[in-house]
Amino acid sequence: MSTGGKLTGLCIVLQFWLVIGLCCSANLQAETVTVAYSGFSSAFGPIWMTVENQLGKRQGIELKAIYAGRVRPQQFLATGEVPFVIGSGTGAVTSHILGIKDQVAILTFVNKVGGSIFSKNEIKTKQDLKGKTVATGRPGGLLDLLTRYVIRREFGLAPDREVKLLPIGEPGRMLQALEHGVVDAAALTVPNSFIANKMGFRELLDFDKVGILYPYNSVITLRQTLTRNPTLVDRILRSMVEGVHVFKTDKQRSLDVMRKYMRGANDEMIEEAYRYTAAGLEAVPAPTLREFETALDIAALEYPQAKQTDPNQIFDASFVRRIEQSGFIKSLYKK
């Protein structure tokens, strides 16, 4: 074959692989991934930021987010409706305690609860709560378990026996129950805790001030997803890590996104919620052992077998750590 013929053949081969590469690239960019999230507090700001600013496209992902509503977000994982959920680590922790060990936390946006127990003004001390009613979240959920934990550990009172717990659900409804005298106290998270403070209710206990670290807002997936599609996991987490960066460093865009999602919260509350959340977000949002040790300690009040559960099995920080080691996170904060 002549030199010209060889060159022509080589060009054809190169063109063929170029077309293949472009097709693969197009498919990569067209991939849609849906995540489910469990609430409308400022702790979800980074995922809203990621979706609203289409940060996933840099990783070849069309990222969408749906609100889980009254359904526990982990149920979406179990049914295969979504590959990732964002919410409290409570569901994953409880599943491991009960022997179902397929859920794993791979990123923690926020490891502080950001809330307090507020009461009527006539309740002046923790002991005054004896015989009273406290509003909490849904049974077995984070606020329910956390309230039981602090009432026993910090107040020295027995939940259900000395203090009645009334599961109401959404924090906004708990605040309304406190305002209308349906309950004597309520466990409230940001921004409803700020609102309660403005309304003049007494703060009996601040969860952060008693040193509670908890996987309050984490990305949860199934362990099989980590082994079957580690590339997707890496791309999703890179998108979310960038969402953390934009949330922390672009206040105006963050406030705009929060106004869209945190319906009913006024500008002052959104501003305070942003300040609190942005300060608490870690640039490297890797889940930690201490968070899950605390989560098991809290869960042990309801599930004694939690004391035999290995916290190391509930989270996997390796993906975030590899992203950190690649220099990706450092490059974001250099911009």
Helices and strands as residue ranges (DSSP letters): H 3-30, E 32-37, G 42-44, H 45-52, G 55-59, E 62-67, H 73-79, E 84-87, H 90-97, E 103-110, E 115-119, G 126-129, E 133-136, H 142-153, E 164-167, H 171-179, E 185-189, H 192-198, E 202-206, E 217-222, H 223-228, H 230-249, H 251-261, H 267-280, H 289-299, G 304-308, G 311-313, H 318-325, H 328-334
